[in-house]
């Protein structure tokens, strides 16, 4: 969050610098007119609203991070190599139709 506020204040400073530079050096617009206070204020507000829009990114970045963690956990499960392999010698596949098992909990 501090990075976003640093960016906002940096853009404020840059907007003031750009407006002051345009007035000091008699910079002209594309139509050939000198840059006036309206253009400077427009530039300032564009920087302000653009930098404030950056603060809306922070909640989305946390959700993207959570998604990345969930994807990592899912891929670990998918890539897991089972201990018992069906292709090893001496292993026989289990007949699922006739399979009846019991679960016993001891010393729990």
N, C-alpha and C positions, 0 to 999 in steps of 0.2 A: 504494500500500500504506500509505503514511503517513496518508492520509485515513481509511482503515479503522481504523487504530490510534487515531487521534484520536477517531473516533466511539465506539470501544469505551471509551476512558477517559472520554469525555464522558458516556456512559451510566452508567458506574460512579458518577461524581460526581453525576449527576442522581438515581440510585437512592438514594444515601446522603442527598442533600438531601431527597428526597421522604419517605424513612423518618423522618428527623429532624424534618421539618416535621409529619408526621402525629402523632408522639409529643409534640412540643412544644405543639401547639395542641389536643391531645385530640380529634383527628379521630375520627369514628365510622364504622363500616362500614355497609353497607346494612341489617344486622339491628339496628342501634342500639348495638352493643358498641363499646367503645374499641378503637382499633387497637393490637394487641399486637405482641410481638417476632416472632411467627410470620408475621403479615401483612407486617411489614417485611422479614423474610428472604425471603418468597415474592416480594415486589416486587423485591428485590435480585437474586435468582436469575433472575427473568424478564428483567430488563434485561441481566444478564450473558450468558445463553444466547442472547438475541435479538441482542445485539451481536456475539457470536462467530459467529453464523450469517452475519453480514454479510461476514465474511472469506472465506467460500466463494464469494462473488460474483466476486472478482477474476479467477480463471482463466476464468470464463465471459465476462467483459467483454473479455478479450484475444481470445477466439475470435470474439466478435461483431465486433470491430474487423477481424480478418482476413477475415471474411466480407464486411464492407462494402467492403474494399479489392478483394477478388476480384470482387464485383458491379460495382464501378466500372470495373475493367479489362474485364470482359465487355461492359458497356454501351458502352464506347468502341469496341470491335470491332464491335458490332452497329450503332452509329450512324455508323460510318465511311462517308463518301461516296466511291465509287470514282472514279478519275481518268477512266477510259474508261466512257462511258455508252452504253447500247444505243439510247437514243432519239435520239441526235444524228444529223444529216444526214450521209450518207456512211458510216455504220457498218453493217456487215452482221453478222448473228448467225453464229457458228461452228457448222458441222455437226459434232456430236460423234462421229458414226459414222465419218466419213472423216478425222478430225483425227489427224495424226501429227506430233509435234513432237520437237525435239531440244534438249537442254540442254547448253550449252557454257560451260565455265568458262575464262576467259582472264585472265592476269595475276593469278592468285590467290596 
